[in-house]
Amino acid sequence: MFRSLQARYMLIILTALILIQAGYVLLSITMSFGMNVEPVVSASQVERDWHEEAGGLAEGSPAEISDLFARWQARYPAASMFWVDADGVLREQTVGREGREGDLPAQWTAVSTAQFIKERYNGDPFTVIAFVGVGSGGFVVIELPRSTFDPPIQQVYDQFGTWLGIGMVVIVVLFILISYLFFRRIRKRLMQLQEAMSIRDVDGLPVIIGLSGKDEIGSLERSFNDMVVELKESKRREQQEEQLRRELIANLSHDLRTPLTKIRAQAYTIGKAEVSEEARRAIEALERSVVNLDRLIDNLMSYTLLMANRYTYNPQDTDIVRLVKEHLATWYPLFEKEGIEVDVDLQLLRQHVWQIDPIWMGRVLDNLYQNVLRHAKSGRYIKVATASLELHDAVIIADRGPGMRNGQSEERGAGIGLSIVDRMLRGMDLDWDMQFDERGTTIVIKRQRKQAA
Amino acid sequence: MATSGEIATGVKGEGMVSILYIEDELEIGEWVTKDLMERGYQVTWLTSGEQAEQHARQADVAVLDVMLPGLDGFSVGKRLKREAPDLPILMLSARSAVEDKVEGLSFADDYLTKPFHPEELAARIEVLLRRTQKFEDVLTLKHLRIQLKNMQIVDTRTGEEIVLTGKQYHLFQYFLRHLNQILTKEQLYEAVWGEPYLEGDKTLMVHIRYLREKIEQDPADPQIIETIRGIGYRVRR
C-alpha cells in the first residue's frame, strides 16, 4: 500500500497533522481532569449569586461570614473576599487577600469606600460588593480575576501556552527532520542511480543495475534495466548483421576478384610469349579491363556501404597539407610513368588542421587522381595545390585534359567514383565544386574557416 | 618432395631466398609460384595453412591468401608470427575492405589486394626482404657501392670509402630502406630526428646538402637523392 513515495510522504504529513490535533485533544483532557481550570461562569451570574447569598445572611455574624467565604473559596479558589461591618471596621478577609492586607483600610469611611468602588469599577479583578442581610451587617466584597470568566481554551493558552508552543515546535522540527531524512534517502538513491546509469560496459552500453525498492525509483530502475536489455539485444543484432554484411562483401569480393586475378594471370602469361602486335594490344586492353573492373567492384562496394551509412568513419584532427602531400607522394610515380607533369603548390593554410577521417580523404584523393589518369591523361598535366581563399581553406586539383563531360576519354563510366567523392566530402562536412572549361577540369575541396573564439 | 597439402617446391640453392606461399586457388597458385621461381626465388606453395608452421623457420618471407579452406589466412599468419616473429608476411587477398586490411596489418607486414600485378607482388616482396636485410648484401647506386649490413659506402670511381656523420648516416639509411619511394620532409625529419617537423625548419635541407656533397658526383645536379619539387626527396635504383 505504501510502496509509492507519494503515499509515504502523504503519510508523514498526515501523521504530523494528527500529532498536532492529538496534542490539542490531550491538553483539553488534561485541562478538564487534571489541571486547575475553572469551569465557565459568567460575571453577571457571580454578581447575582454573591448578592443573593450575602443578602440571605440574617445578622451577619462572623461565623456566617466565615461560612460564606469558605463556600465561595471552595467554588472559586482564585477568589479573595473581605468583610467590613456596619461600623466600617475591616473584620475578616480570606487567605487569598492576606498578602495584600495593606491595600485595604482597617477603618472604612464613606470616602474610602467610594474610592475603593471607583478604583475597582470595570477593573481587574472583577469586584462585587454586597450588603450583608438587609444592610445592618455591613458589606462583603468578592474579588475574582477577570480571567475566571475566560473561555477554557483561553485558560489553556494562559496556563499551558509555553508548553503548547514547545510542543508545536517539537512537532514541526520532528516533521522537518522526518521530511529531510525522507528526501535525503530519495536523493541518495537517485544519485546512486545516476552513477550506476553512467557506468559503461565493454561494449559501450550501460550495465544492468540492482533494484533498490518497489517504489517509483524502483520502477525507474526496472525500466532502465529493460532498456539496457533491449539495447544489448539491439547491439547484438546489429553486430550480427554487421558480421553477415562483412562476410557477404568479403565473399562477393573474393568471388569477383578471384576470376579477375585468373584473367590477369592468363593475360600476363600470354603477354610474356612472342605474340603479334594485334595480340599484344588485345592483352593490354584485357589488362586495362581487369584494372577497371577491379576499381568498379571496389567503388560499388564502397558506394553500397556509404549509402547504408556502414562505411567506418573515424574523424580526427588531421593536417590536411601533410595528408595531401604524403598521398601525392604515393601517386607521383604513377603520374611520372604516364608522363604527366605534376605541379605541386602546397601552401600553409590559415587553418590547416581539419576534423576529417584521413582514410576517407585518402579515398577521395584516390578517386580524383584516378579520374585524372582515366580522363585527363592527354593533358599531361596535374596541379595539386592548397590555398587560403576569402572564407575557405581549400585543396585544389586541376588538370588540362578533356575531362569526363566532354566524352572524349576512353572510359566514361557511371560516375560512381565521383558519387563516392561527393558523399564522403559531404560526410566530412566539406564543400566541393568541379569546373570544366576548355583548359581542363578544376576541383576545389573547401572547408569554411572557423571563427576564432 | 612435396608433403601433404604441398603442391610445389623448388630446390633451395645457395643464397636463394625462400618464399612460403599459401594459396588454395590452383590456377593462381601455379601462376604465382612459376613467376616467383622465374624471378629466382625458391617457393614452397601450400594449399592450406595447416602445415604452414613447419615451414616457417626455413622461409625468408611468407605470402598468404586470406580465404583459405579450414584455418583462414589471418589465423595462419598469426601462428606464423608466433612461430617465427622475424618472418615478414605479405597478405594477398581478394578482401579489400578497410577492416580486413586493418586486421591483416595488425600482424602482417604488407597487404596486397587481388587482382594484383606480378611485378607489384615481386616489388613488395623485395621491399620486405630489404627491410629485413635478407635480400642483397650489396647495393649499387650510380657510382656508389653500399654494403647494406654495415652501411659501408664506397665510391667505385676512386675506390675510396665515404664516411658519413651520424645524422647523414641515418638519413641515407632511411632513404635506402625506402628505395624508390618519395619521402616528404616531414617523414624524413621525424624518422631521423624523432621530433615533429616544423614548417620552415632548414635543418633537413642543410643535412641533405651535406649528404649530397659527400655522395653525389655533382651536388648541383644530384642523381642519387632526387628532389621532388613541392613534395620531398627520393632515392631510386
Interface residues (C-beta under 8 A of the other chain):
Chain A: R246 I249 A250 S253 H254 L256 R257 T258 L260 T261 K262 I263 R264 A265 Y268 T269 V290 D294 D298 M301 T312 R322 K325 E326 L328 A329 T330 Y332 P333 V342 D343 V344 D345 L346 L348 I359
Chain B: E25 E27 I28 W31 V32 D35 M67 A94 R95 S96 A97 V98 E99 D100 T113 K114 P115 F116 H117 P118 N180 Q181 I182 L183 T184 E186 Q187 E199 I228 R229 G230 I231 G232
